Amino acid sequence: MDYICLEYRNSCNFADILYQNAFKQRLFIDATLCRPTYEIEEEGYKDGEGNFISTFKRQWKIFNIEMLCTEQQTDAIFTIPLHDTIYVYLQNGEYDQVYDFEVKKEDLTAGISKVILNFRTRYLLKTNCCLATASTSKTYLVNHKSIEGIARYDSDYYVNPFDNGIGLKERWIIYWRDGYHRIMYINPQSGREGQPTWLEEKSVYGDVVINSTNGLYYFYNGKKYLQCPSILTGTMYSPTIAIITGFAYPETFVEIQYKKSTDVAWTTFATISNNEFNNNGKAITGLSSNTYNVRYRCYNHNYNYGYSNTYNLIVP
């Protein structure tokens, strides 16, 4: 028997379902995934001779499932597109995130309908430059959670939360002794004899939280919550070369810009992939003695994540 598993969850509670405690639903379907179809979207411009010059192409992979359902099953399936995170799992272990999940039905007999599921999975992007990359349409800022602060496990904020004004159910990033970062909150009745105590909220790769006190975003890489987009360090490698490091969102471009403190306009130095920037940083060359402001724009063809913090780089 072939089966397909649809796993879905939501960042916020709805329909009396408590999703914010990492609850997720799974629906197992006795059906076979139809052969995919492909769709290509193209953008560009016409040159002076009327020839179309392509600057951006996106290839979608589109799947289809058809099955017979009772009215109760149909009711449940029609709630799936309301969720913000959906995955499809196949019997052979393959899986992928689902986008543009669409449900249709055709009534056959009393209480029985043919339900048709259409959805897209991972796509490929191609630009007219060497930075063409495979990507997904996921935007990490769409469904973020809010935190109130950041503290170490041995800090007074964590040891004596109420003395420091931390309220019940406030989320905090806690830097734990094992090097991992955890989202934790105080549950009113979780401790001994019903006393409040800290509880962990599960984090998964790709989670994004916003610090409500300063508006900064933090991306969970499976171990730590990293400020993103960010420039963390700037080091002079030689009298005319500086290396900047930081962290950018996965599957994005990093457009590095700088200007002297007396300049009005920013100069774009280079555009690189997030992998190159996150792993190696970027060397800025040709600098002279001055004070520079350095930043980068983080983006892909689906979303503009905006600018990193501005780093002040002093070249002696």
Secondary structure, 3 states (H helix, E strand, C coil): CCCEEEEEECCCCECCECHHHCCCEEEEECCCCCCCEEEEEEEEEECCCCCEEEEEEEEEEEEEEEEEEEHHHHHHHCCHHHCCEEEEEECCCCEEECEEEEEEEEEEECCEEEEEEEEEEEEEEEECCCCCCEECCCCCCCCCEEECEEEECCCHHHHCCHHHCCCCCCCEEEECCCCCEEEEEEECCCCHHHCCEEEEECCCCCCEEEECCCCCEEEECCCCEEECCEEEEEEEEECCEEEEEEECCCCCEEEEEEEECCCCCCEEEEEEEHHHHHHHCEEECCCCCEEEEEEEEEECCCCEEEECCCEEEEEC
